[in-house]
Amino acid sequence: PAVEGGCSLDSVGEERFEVWDVRISPQARIWNITGPDDWGRLAARYPRDVTGSRQHDWYRFTGRDGAWALPDWSRVADDWDGVHLGIAGYVSAAGLAIPSGDAATVLAGWGPDQTLWLNDVFTGVDRIGTWTGTPGLEAFPEMVLPWLGPR
């Protein structure tokens, strides 16, 4: 099954997923998030002030009071074709107040090993099939996935 099946944290039970092999151009420009600093630099380089819409929730969640930023995706797309959040980046950065220029940012709404595609850099796609199962711990019973808790 796809990595998404094993990394899902919010399963509602057995689900069906269409699994596709998507080929990406070797020239694709990908910003990789491997930790908090990568996310903070992305939001600082392409800032979009979200203080008005996020301050209350993010203060409650992190205890940090001040300005908040997220990446301005339309500006990011000028320089990058996709933004990939690796598993290590997710585990080390999700939910933290991360310094970002004169503000802070929170990596929220993403899952491990996800890519946000901003430009069409696909060179081909093939449907592999349908995967049925319960995402999360049960997806890979032979593997230890530390972010999903003890077995």
ZIURWO-V302115 format. One record per backbone hydrogen bond with DSSP energy under -0.5 kcal/mol. NH is the residue of the N-H (numbers start at 1). CO is the residue of the C=O. Records with the same first field share a line. If there is no record, write none. Layout:
NH=CO + CO
This chain:
5=2
6=2 + 3
7=3
8=4
15=133
17=131
19=17 + 129
21=126
22=20
23=21 + 124
25=121
28=25
30=28
31=82
32=30
33=84
34=32
38=35
39=35
40=36
41=37
42=38
43=39
44=40
45=41
46=42
47=44
48=70
50=68
51=68
54=50
55=51
58=54
59=55
60=56
61=57
62=58
63=59
69=104
70=48
72=46
73=71
75=72
76=72
77=73
78=75
79=75 + 76
80=76
81=29
82=29
83=116
84=31
85=114
86=33 + 84
90=86
91=87
92=88
93=89
94=90
95=107
96=93
98=96 + 105
100=103
103=100
104=67
105=98
107=93
108=106
113=85
114=85 + 111
116=83
117=115
118=81 + 116
119=81
121=119
123=23
124=23
126=21
128=19
129=19
131=17
132=130
133=15
135=13 + 133
136=5
139=136
140=136 + 137
141=138
143=140
145=143
146=144
148=145
149=146
